[in-house]
Each structure stands twice: as C-alpha cells, then as structure tokens.
C-alpha cells in the first residue's frame, strides 16, 4: 500500500471514529440528563401529592376541632373522611409524619369526647403544629434528595 493511500485511509478512519465517539458521548450525556430530569419531575409530583394529602388531612382535622367547640360527634360517621385521610397518610408518609398524624387524630377524637374546658389554653401549641412540622420536614428532605 502506498504511503499516500495509508494517510488517506488513516484520515478517513480517524474521522469516522471521531464522529462515532462524539455521537456516543452526546447520547450518553443526553440520556443521563433526561433521566435526572425525569427523577426530579417524579420527586416533585410525589411531593405535590403529599402536600395535597397533608393539606386535606389538616383541613379536615381543623374542621373537626372547630366542630368540637359547638357540638360533640355522637357517631363515627362524622369522622369517616378524617379516618380515610389518616389511612392515606399512613400509606405514603414517613414514620415521623405518621406518628404526628395519629396524635392529631387522637387529639381530634379527644376534643369531641371531652366537655369544653373553661381554662385558657391559648398558650399551648395548637394540636396540629407537630403534624405541620413533621410534614414540612419530610417534604424538605424529599426535595433535598434531588
């Protein structure tokens, strides 16, 4: 083979290998970026769905706590939404959030079982504060992972 042919062949092979390497690097980079983007979107959807669930649970807890001031629930039918939300929280939440949710549910049930107190309880933390703190911490940790 003549030296000119060898040089031309080497140039052609180098061009093909360079093009293949560039294409492979571009493909792998895009694949990793797209996977990371998908993971971020999944985490954000998960956090958003938990925020909605926790908000619904808090709203129902607040509604029941307020109704405890006016009236006492005589039957469990008034608690059905609250207990179903608690069950959903138990399915997706971390142990800290579950513990705080169960305590809030117990406080709500206790508020309906007891007679209204005459003493000033305004200095005590709201019964839902530990749930809010636990849920906020869980959501921050979930978002921090990405």
N, C-alpha and C positions, 0 to 999 in steps of 0.2 A: 504494500500500500504506500502510496506516495505521501510525503510529509504534508503537502497541501490538502490532501484528502483527509488525513488524520486530524489536522487543525479544524477543518470544516465540520468533520464528524464530532469532534470534541465540543465545538461551539454549539452544535445542534443539540447534543445530549445535555450539555450544561443548561441550555435554555429550557429544555423540557423538564429536567429535574428541578430547576429553579421555579418554574411555573407550578409544578406539582407540589413542591414544598410550600410555596406561597398560598396555594389553594387550600392545602391541608391545614396550615396554621390559621387561615381565615375561618375555615369551617369549624375547627375546634374552639376558637375564640368565641365565635357566634353561638355555638352550642352551649358553652359554659355560661355566657351572658344570658341567653334565653332561659336556661334552667334556673339561674339565680333570680331572674325577673319573675318567673313562674312561682318560685318558692316565696318571694316577697308578696306576690299577689295572694297566694294561698294563706299566708300568715295574716295578712290584712283582712281577708274575708273571715277568717276564723275569729280574729279579734273583734271585728264588727258584729258578727253574730252573737258573740258572748256579751258584748256591750248591750246589745238589744235585749237579750235574755235577762241580764242582770238588771237592766233598767225596768223591764216589765215586773220582775220579782220585787224590786224596790217600790214600784208604784202600787202594786197590789198589797204589799206589806203596809205601806203608808195609808192606803185606803182602809185596811182593816184596823189599823191602830186608831185612825180617826173615828171609825165607826164604834170602836170600843168606848169612846168617850160618851157617845149618845146612847148606845144600846149594846146589849150583850147578845152574842150569837147563840141562839138556842140549839141550833143543829149544825152539823158539819157541812151542809150544802153551801153555806156562805164561804167556806174555806176551800172549796174544790179547786178553784183557779189557783189559789195560793199554793196548795199542795202539789198541783201539777207542775207549776213553775219550779217549785223546790225539787221535784223529781228531775226535771230537765237540767237544773243546776248541778245536781248530783252526777248526771251523766257526763258533763263536759268540764267541770271545774276542777281546780287543784284542791288538795286536801284542806288547805287554809281557807279557801273560799267556801268549801262545803261546810266546814265547822262554823264559820261565821253565819252562813245562811241558815243552818239548823238552829243556831242560837237565836237568830232573828225570828224564825218561825215559832220557836218556843216562846219568845217574848210576846209575839202577837197573840198566840193562843192564851198565854197567861193574862194578857191585858183584857181578854174577853171573859176570862173566868173570874177575875177579881172585881171587887167593887172599886169605884173611883176613889183615889186617895185624896185626903184633904190637904196633906202637906205639900210644900213647894218642891217640885222635882226639877225645876228649871236649871239647877246647877249640875245635874247629872248629864252624862253624854247621851245623845239620842240613841235609841236602841239599834238603829240601823248603821251607826257610824263604823262599827267593826267590820260589817259586811262591805261597806263602801271602801274602807281602807284595804281590805283583803282583795277585793275585786280590782281596785286600782293597781295594787302591787302586781297582781297576776298579769294584767294587761300590759303593764310596763315591761315585765320580764319577757312576755311573749313577743313584744315588738323589739326588745333589745337583742333577741336572738338572731335577728336578721341583719 
